[in-house]
Amino acid sequence: FLEQCRLVANGATGISINNANPVVHIDRCDGDIASAATKFHDLTAGTMYLRWCSFTNTGGSTTRSTYAGSGNNSIRYSRITYPLDITGSCNVAVLSCEFMCEAINTTAVVYGSSVACGASNSIFNGGNQPAITVNTNFRAINVIASSSNATSAIDGAGTVLYSNIVFEDSATEITTAFSGALFRGNKDLVGGRVIGDAASLACRNSDNTNAASNSFLQVET
């Protein structure tokens, strides 16, 4: 249990867990990645809970810190400025967080776990890269995807389920299979573009029935 600590990764991975038994709690801590090509954490097993934390990335590392294995992890009320990679069969539940990678122009989070991970009331910023990559499944509620990428704010081959998503920057597209509602926050403009299979892109209600209209969407196939 780490509480009110300063954690710095400088030239080596800061936290490494490769045993299924440990459960690490990091509460009200701050920290930094002080060198390039360095991971803040590498979880190939085990479980980690982050709460009320803020981590900077003064070294400008674009090396992805990892969640893997099969643990039930969570990140709550925290600000993270290094990129994450979620794989294996682990779950990472996100609540009220900021994943801000605009300074390093790197996709903030890549979702590749076989478990449908979720985020609510959170911001993802990839700079000139997509904010989020979804290779499997991602569940989002009130998520902001901020990106100046000309191709897509959210990309990947996976599925984004039941979400209200604000596209805060110039990127207004999503290229994953999608079954939620799209909202672009740009003054009073509401809308966006969806790229994919038209049959799977109908606007959905919360019970997964077709909404009466999806006319605010521009669908391209």
C-alpha positions as a Python dict, from the first residue, in 0.01 Angstrom:
ca = {
    (1, 'F'): (0, 0, 0),
    (2, 'L'): (150, 331, -114),
    (3, 'E'): (-11, 647, 19),
    (4, 'Q'): (98, 1007, -33),
    (5, 'C'): (427, 903, -192),
    (6, 'R'): (628, 1042, -481),
    (7, 'L'): (709, 773, -736),
    (8, 'V'): (969, 837, -1007),
    (9, 'A'): (1065, 601, -1291),
    (10, 'N'): (1405, 705, -1426),
    (11, 'G'): (1570, 465, -1671),
    (12, 'A'): (1387, 156, -1541),
    (13, 'T'): (1027, 42, -1498),
    (14, 'G'): (884, 199, -1185),
    (15, 'I'): (642, -78, -1080),
    (16, 'S'): (669, -435, -1206),
    (17, 'I'): (430, -714, -1104),
    (18, 'N'): (467, -1061, -1252),
    (19, 'N'): (297, -1270, -985),
    (20, 'A'): (-79, -1325, -976),
    (21, 'N'): (-112, -1280, -599),
    (22, 'P'): (-7, -920, -523),
    (23, 'V'): (-266, -646, -491),
    (24, 'V'): (-108, -299, -499),
    (25, 'H'): (-294, 9, -377),
    (26, 'I'): (-158, 349, -483),
    (27, 'D'): (-349, 625, -310),
    (28, 'R'): (-299, 1004, -326),
    (29, 'C'): (45, 976, -483),
    (30, 'D'): (223, 1184, -743),
    (31, 'G'): (507, 1081, -968),
    (32, 'D'): (695, 1117, -1293),
    (33, 'I'): (856, 931, -1579),
    (34, 'A'): (1187, 1116, -1586),
    (35, 'S'): (1350, 946, -1886),
    (36, 'A'): (1254, 843, -2239),
    (37, 'A'): (1163, 483, -2332),
    (38, 'T'): (1063, 406, -1974),
    (39, 'K'): (747, 242, -1841),
    (40, 'F'): (583, 367, -1526),
    (41, 'H'): (443, 21, -1461),
    (42, 'D'): (447, -326, -1615),
    (43, 'L'): (175, -561, -1491),
    (44, 'T'): (193, -904, -1649),
    (45, 'A'): (-10, -1036, -1355),
    (46, 'G'): (-151, -914, -1025),
    (47, 'T'): (-384, -623, -956),
    (48, 'M'): (-328, -251, -909),
    (49, 'Y'): (-565, 17, -783),
    (50, 'L'): (-486, 385, -846),
    (51, 'R'): (-687, 656, -672),
    (52, 'W'): (-642, 1034, -646),
    (53, 'C'): (-303, 1024, -824),
    (54, 'S'): (-124, 1253, -1067),
    (55, 'F'): (167, 1134, -1281),
    (56, 'T'): (371, 1351, -1517),
    (57, 'N'): (600, 1248, -1801),
    (58, 'T'): (885, 1498, -1812),
    (59, 'G'): (1105, 1243, -1993),
    (60, 'G'): (861, 1235, -2283),
    (61, 'S'): (837, 857, -2281),
    (62, 'T'): (612, 705, -2547),
    (63, 'T'): (675, 351, -2421),
    (64, 'R'): (342, 206, -2313),
    (65, 'S'): (290, 109, -1951),
    (66, 'T'): (102, -218, -1946),
    (67, 'Y'): (-192, -395, -1788),
    (68, 'A'): (-202, -764, -1875),
    (69, 'G'): (-281, -1092, -1702),
    (70, 'S'): (-631, -1137, -1561),
    (71, 'G'): (-655, -893, -1269),
    (72, 'N'): (-942, -656, -1192),
    (73, 'N'): (-769, -318, -1189),
    (74, 'S'): (-906, 30, -1142),
    (75, 'I'): (-798, 391, -1200),
    (76, 'R'): (-1005, 657, -1025),
    (77, 'Y'): (-988, 1034, -996),
    (78, 'S'): (-638, 1044, -1146),
    (79, 'R'): (-438, 1224, -1415),
    (80, 'I'): (-195, 1022, -1628),
    (81, 'T'): (33, 1160, -1899),
    (82, 'Y'): (195, 839, -2024),
    (83, 'P'): (35, 592, -2268),
    (84, 'L'): (-130, 267, -2157),
    (85, 'D'): (-167, -73, -2321),
    (86, 'I'): (-439, -307, -2188),
    (87, 'T'): (-416, -668, -2303),
    (88, 'G'): (-467, -1027, -2186),
    (89, 'S'): (-793, -1088, -2002),
    (90, 'C'): (-758, -814, -1742),
    (91, 'N'): (-1019, -555, -1658),
    (92, 'V'): (-931, -189, -1604),
    (93, 'A'): (-1222, 16, -1473),
    (94, 'V'): (-1179, 393, -1514),
    (95, 'L'): (-1375, 662, -1332),
    (96, 'S'): (-1328, 1039, -1357),
    (97, 'C'): (-974, 1036, -1499),
    (98, 'E'): (-765, 1231, -1748),
    (99, 'F'): (-532, 1049, -1989),
    (100, 'M'): (-341, 1337, -2144),
    (101, 'C'): (-81, 1238, -2403),
    (102, 'E'): (-103, 1545, -2626),
    (103, 'A'): (252, 1656, -2533),
    (104, 'I'): (397, 1332, -2673),
    (105, 'N'): (146, 1290, -2960),
    (106, 'T'): (68, 931, -2870),
    (107, 'T'): (-260, 742, -2843),
    (108, 'A'): (-349, 761, -2474),
    (109, 'V'): (-494, 411, -2427),
    (110, 'V'): (-497, 99, -2645),
    (111, 'Y'): (-774, -142, -2544),
    (112, 'G'): (-692, -500, -2638),
    (113, 'S'): (-816, -704, -2343),
    (114, 'S'): (-1059, -989, -2406),
    (115, 'V'): (-1266, -838, -2121),
    (116, 'A'): (-1478, -535, -2210),
    (117, 'C'): (-1307, -258, -2012),
    (118, 'G'): (-1499, 56, -1931),
    (119, 'A'): (-1451, 425, -1861),
    (120, 'S'): (-1689, 690, -1737),
    (121, 'N'): (-1664, 1068, -1700),
    (122, 'S'): (-1309, 1067, -1836),
    (123, 'I'): (-1094, 1249, -2093),
    (124, 'F'): (-854, 1090, -2344),
    (125, 'N'): (-614, 1309, -2547),
    (126, 'G'): (-374, 1176, -2809),
    (127, 'G'): (-248, 1501, -2956),
    (128, 'N'): (-217, 1445, -3331),
    (129, 'Q'): (-278, 1071, -3287),
    (130, 'P'): (-612, 899, -3216),
    (131, 'A'): (-709, 946, -2853),
    (132, 'I'): (-815, 581, -2810),
    (133, 'T'): (-752, 259, -3000),
    (134, 'V'): (-1008, -17, -2949),
    (135, 'N'): (-895, -357, -3075),
    (136, 'T'): (-1153, -559, -2879),
    (137, 'N'): (-1432, -402, -2671),
    (138, 'F'): (-1462, -74, -2485),
    (139, 'R'): (-1759, 55, -2285),
    (140, 'A'): (-1778, 430, -2239),
    (141, 'I'): (-2012, 665, -2056),
    (142, 'N'): (-1962, 1040, -2093),
    (143, 'V'): (-1615, 1018, -2243),
    (144, 'I'): (-1424, 1298, -2419),
    (145, 'A'): (-1195, 1185, -2702),
    (146, 'S'): (-969, 1477, -2793),
    (147, 'S'): (-749, 1453, -3101),
    (148, 'S'): (-633, 1667, -3391),
    (149, 'N'): (-576, 1354, -3600),
    (150, 'A'): (-711, 1400, -3951),
    (151, 'T'): (-822, 1037, -3979),
    (152, 'S'): (-989, 941, -3655),
    (153, 'A'): (-1033, 1034, -3290),
    (154, 'I'): (-1097, 668, -3203),
    (155, 'D'): (-961, 388, -3420),
    (156, 'G'): (-913, 12, -3412),
    (157, 'A'): (-1106, -296, -3516),
    (158, 'G'): (-1310, -338, -3199),
    (159, 'T'): (-1650, -226, -3071),
    (160, 'V'): (-1740, 78, -2861),
    (161, 'L'): (-2057, 9, -2664),
    (162, 'Y'): (-2329, 237, -2520),
    (163, 'S'): (-2157, 569, -2505),
    (164, 'N'): (-2195, 941, -2521),
    (165, 'I'): (-1868, 1066, -2667),
    (166, 'V'): (-1764, 1428, -2711),
    (167, 'F'): (-1510, 1493, -2987),
    (168, 'E'): (-1341, 1796, -2840),
    (169, 'D'): (-1075, 1874, -3101),
    (170, 'S'): (-1072, 1879, -3480),
    (171, 'A'): (-1099, 1501, -3525),
    (172, 'T'): (-1466, 1409, -3558),
    (173, 'E'): (-1451, 1052, -3677),
    (174, 'I'): (-1462, 708, -3525),
    (175, 'T'): (-1346, 412, -3730),
    (176, 'T'): (-1426, 125, -3496),
    (177, 'A'): (-1750, -68, -3512),
    (178, 'F'): (-1982, 140, -3299),
    (179, 'S'): (-2321, 103, -3131),
    (180, 'G'): (-2355, 419, -2925),
    (181, 'A'): (-2451, 782, -2971),
    (182, 'L'): (-2203, 1040, -3102),
    (183, 'F'): (-2184, 1401, -2991),
    (184, 'R'): (-1917, 1645, -3103),
    (185, 'G'): (-1854, 1936, -2870),
    (186, 'N'): (-1777, 2238, -3090),
    (187, 'K'): (-1976, 2543, -2983),
    (188, 'D'): (-2336, 2444, -3055),
    (189, 'L'): (-2254, 2182, -3314),
    (190, 'V'): (-2370, 1828, -3244),
    (191, 'G'): (-2261, 1559, -3486),
    (192, 'G'): (-1972, 1364, -3621),
    (193, 'R'): (-1878, 1106, -3877),
    (194, 'V'): (-1877, 732, -3845),
    (195, 'I'): (-1677, 505, -4073),
    (196, 'G'): (-1773, 140, -4098),
    (197, 'D'): (-2049, -104, -4173),
    (198, 'A'): (-2377, 85, -4206),
    (199, 'A'): (-2582, -199, -4056),
    (200, 'S'): (-2387, -181, -3728),
    (201, 'L'): (-2385, 197, -3700),
    (202, 'A'): (-2748, 272, -3622),
    (203, 'C'): (-2794, 497, -3323),
    (204, 'R'): (-2889, 280, -3025),
    (205, 'N'): (-3095, 329, -2714),
    (206, 'S'): (-2960, 216, -2378),
    (207, 'D'): (-3151, -113, -2410),
    (208, 'N'): (-2977, -180, -2744),
    (209, 'T'): (-3292, -116, -2951),
    (210, 'N'): (-3269, 107, -3255),
    (211, 'A'): (-3332, 472, -3186),
    (212, 'A'): (-3603, 648, -3382),
    (213, 'S'): (-3350, 838, -3588),
    (214, 'N'): (-2977, 861, -3645),
    (215, 'S'): (-3007, 1151, -3886),
    (216, 'F'): (-2749, 1357, -3697),
    (217, 'L'): (-2483, 1108, -3807),
    (218, 'Q'): (-2303, 1113, -4137),
    (219, 'V'): (-2238, 747, -4216),
    (220, 'E'): (-1969, 654, -4465),
    (221, 'T'): (-1891, 302, -4584),
}
